[in-house]
Amino acid sequence: MSKSLGIDVGSASVRAVLVRSSYRRTIVEAAVEVERDDHASLDLALRAAAGALVSPDDVVAVSIEGDRVFARTLDIPHAASRQLAEVLPFELEAQLPIDLADLVYDYQIVDRGSSERPIRVLAAAARTDDVRERIALVRDALGVEPARVACGGFALGSLAGVVTELASGTVAVLDLDVARSELVVLVEGMPMHARTLSRGTAGLPGTAAALVREVRQTLVAWRATGGEAVGAVWLAGPGASAEGAEAYLAVELGLPVSALPAAKIECEPQAEGATLPRFGKALGLAIAATGRARVLDLRRGPLAYERGYGFLRERVPLLASLAAVIVLSFAFSTWAELRALGSDHATLEAALGTITREVLGEETSDPSRAVDLVDRAQAGSDEDPLPHADAFDVLVQLSQAVPESIAHDVEELDVQRGRVSIHGIVPTVQDAQLIAGALKSYRCFQDVKVVRTTQAVGEDRQKYAVELDLKCPTEGKKESKPPAASGSATAPEGSEKP
């Protein structure tokens, strides 16, 4: 199992949630909150909140404040969908007040559009120095680098995977902190619009009207982009439990307002009931770190996160299991192939035995013995392997067998494996018999006979079919002359007897 740690650095406190995840389970192991005023520095507060929870192999996620992030929704022509990564920097740079070289950014497609509608892309960017500073804060306090740096309230979108009320329709999640608040609009569980509000729970109830005004302005800005009306507002963060907050906001906004319900997630006893809504953002960051939710991540470009050997050690059980499966699959495949080859070998041996018995007169399944029998048979036979007669010879003999006085047509001539079939048309049946008799005179034509005669359609001539065997008789071998006796050799002319 892998562990993920989500750290929410709030304006007045630091909250941390540790999540343990396996193939199908996600369990909250611990949730810790410490007040920043109780510690001399933010480093010490961060160490007090997460120092006892983190280990070198854990995946850590943190967020950067939303007021330090530039979030833009861009419409990209559908024709540029294949070059989106190349086109997006130019579109984004035209809408940002800072040179893109000084920023790190991430994006996600929120609407793929169609051939008639553009692709809608949600992009977020922040100063490289601000993100580097947040990475250094976590590294110096905990001794590990965060693998993800989320953007403000967008981390709350990860809760849609464990809170079913956020996964359907258009809803808003308002994270109420002390000095600031984060509001994110979710459509079918996907974050589409976010804004950091300059008001929080500090100053309430005197500042309640100003807070509501900023929330209302954010919702109006969302509608101005063409978004659907928000159906409900869910409260998260420390201010979600403020007395009268739900009723007041519901009346002022004219929308149902409730604190986030319990998440559909397992919790250890020490974390039971301590996650939502107070630890909403920290839990969302932890879930995003598990890889089960897509969030905008600013660890890009020069700040891209590189895992060390600890990540590999964490994955050793999984890698070992995969290696074992591969080895077993290879062994089974090899066994199956060898078994199939063994079956083929037995079949071929049986076929070899049958052929050698019928052709060579001795049955054997040994290839070496079969080769010896073939060599012996070839050594004892001087027969020419080429045929003594072929189709051309048949055609020549047929032309010679037909008298010039007979009008003869050949419809078909078929020569296959020593068997000849001739189909022709002659004036009378007697002419067919005459041609067959003439063919019998050729020594390579055996068993010549007229097998069929029929009346030709539309004329008064006769169709016939002649079949014969193409087999030339074997000629006797010429005997070699015996060698002359040594005493009777003829002397060459001009030579003298001794």
Secondary structure as UniProt FT lines:
FT   STRAND          2..9
FT   STRAND          13..21
FT   STRAND          26..35
FT   HELIX           36..38
FT   HELIX           42..50
FT   TURN            51..53
FT   TURN            56..57
FT   STRAND          59..64
FT   HELIX           66..68
FT   STRAND          69..76
FT   HELIX           78..83
FT   HELIX           84..93
FT   TURN            94..95
FT   HELIX           100..102
FT   STRAND          103..111
FT   STRAND          119..127
FT   HELIX           128..142
FT   STRAND          148..151
FT   HELIX           152..161
FT   HELIX           164..166
FT   STRAND          170..176
FT   STRAND          181..187
FT   TURN            188..189
FT   STRAND          190..197
FT   TURN            202..207
FT   HELIX           208..224
FT   TURN            225..226
FT   STRAND          232..236
FT   HELIX           238..241
FT   TURN            243..244
FT   HELIX           245..253
FT   STRAND          257..259
FT   STRAND          266..267
FT   HELIX           269..271
FT   TURN            272..273
FT   TURN            276..279
FT   HELIX           280..289
FT   TURN            290..291
FT   HELIX           301..303
FT   HELIX           309..314
FT   HELIX           316..355
FT   HELIX           356..360
FT   HELIX           367..379
FT   HELIX           391..401
FT   TURN            404..405
FT   STRAND          409..416
FT   TURN            417..418
FT   STRAND          419..426
FT   HELIX           429..439
FT   TURN            440..441
FT   TURN            443..444
FT   STRAND          445..455
FT   TURN            457..458
FT   STRAND          462..470
FT   TURN            486..487
FT   TURN            493..494
//
